[in-house]
Amino acid sequence: MKQNSDYIDIDETASSRKEDHITLAFKSQQDKLLLDRRFHYEPMLSRHIKDEEILHTNWAGYELKLPLWVSSMTGGTEKAKKINFNLARACGKYGFGMGLGSCRSLLFSDEYFDDFNVKHLMEDFPLYANLGIAQVEILAQQGDWSRIETMVSKLRADGLIIHVNPLQEWLQPEGDRFTMAPIDTIRLALENLSMPIIVKEVGQGMGPASLDALMRLPLKAIEFAASGGTNFSTIELFRADEKRRELLEKATHVGHTAQEMVHMLNQLVQQNGAQYKVKDIIISGGVRDFLDSYYLRSISSTHAISGHASGFLKHALIDEQSLDNFIETMSEGLLMSESFLRVRL
Ligand SMILES: Cc1cc2nc3c(=O)[nH]c(=O)nc-3n(C[C@H](O)[C@H](O)[C@H](O)COP(=O)(O)O)c2cc1C
């Protein structure tokens, strides 16, 4: 066999590495019960994929470098500006999109505009404004669509996310009450607004009849905001008085996980796919790490990216470096998954 004479095996850390291996071996004993049964590990079939282009995706018409999305998080507080700026800068640097938190405060005043004014940091990656269905319903009833058009255009946002949160509103001490079914308000928004629209929940997810109704509309995408992560109904109960908390605590346990929603949607697409206009989704709500993201996107028959709120928030609150480290680890984990993991069917 031909020898490669240029190859010299330099391994300067060999001795200390071997020492580490001996001392750490006992610490590393695995618990069989903790094996992640969602995947087959396939070490034979791939090289170490390092080229990040493999993660690029055309999602809903946008060219993204990572299949990720920053799920909407509230503005209008002192910290909001720092959080939004950190997140938007990271989106521009690493190449993915972001939903702003509720922009309700911008409908009637410019006081907080600077907190949300981040499009210049995002290059061509998508930025979506955000409003609750309650506000959209009131503006629809007043025929005041121009207020939303003006807000979205001032932010130079690519579209609008409408969050639909009836359970949160019900449990929130100062919550709104809807006078129309959200699906009817969304239909009116689609008829009267010129921008792309995404619809989401806020941490409870939604069942098959709601998903089916949304999939038939010309929405840019649906974001799950499923149960299993941050839960706004629970947050509202923490803010409520003790009597109300005791009475309504059970209500916070209804909802649907992201995994359950992917299965529901796969089944719906199989039955009614020809009638569906929505082609892209954001799987979010308790999607904690790169393995969750890889798994849920792999089992989804609808083209998906994964959305994360609290995961990004934790690092955006610290500093740029912490956020960069988190995203780089996600990206590396996704490459590792693409290289050596296959979903168990
Ligand atoms: C601090 C915070 C503020 C949020 N504010 C909004 C909001 O203004 N509008 C909205 O649609 N969702 C809002 N959400 C919900 C998230 O977009 C997301 O649906 C939910 O947190 C589940 O994702 P997670 O489990 O990754 O945190 C907020 C979430 C957090 C953590």
The ligand as a Gaussian input file, in Angstrom:
#p B3LYP/6-31G(d) Opt

LIG

0 1
 C      -40.817000      37.005000      28.577000
 C      -41.746000      36.501000      27.499000
 C      -42.590000      37.392000      26.868000
 C      -43.471000      36.968000      25.862000
 N      -44.243000      37.882000      25.204000
 C      -44.986000      37.481000      24.133000
 C      -45.654000      38.443000      23.333000
 O      -45.614000      39.647000      23.589000
 N      -46.358000      38.001000      22.249000
 C      -46.424000      36.674000      21.933000
 O      -47.013000      36.319000      20.912000
 N      -45.810000      35.730000      22.700000
 C      -45.086000      36.115000      23.770000
 N      -44.394000      35.176000      24.502000
 C      -44.598000      33.731000      24.221000
 C      -43.500000      33.157000      23.352000
 O      -43.490000      33.734000      22.074000
 C      -43.622000      31.629000      23.190000
 O      -44.781000      31.338000      22.460000
 C      -43.663000      30.894000      24.520000
 O      -42.819000      31.535000      25.435000
 C      -43.226000      29.443000      24.401000
 O      -41.885000      29.336000      24.008000
 P      -40.691000      28.805000      24.979000
 O      -41.216000      27.580000      25.631000
 O      -39.541000      28.601000      24.053000
 O      -40.440000      29.915000      25.979000
 C      -43.506000      35.588000      25.505000
 C      -42.630000      34.694000      26.146000
 C      -41.762000      35.121000      27.123000
 C      -40.842000      34.128000      27.778000

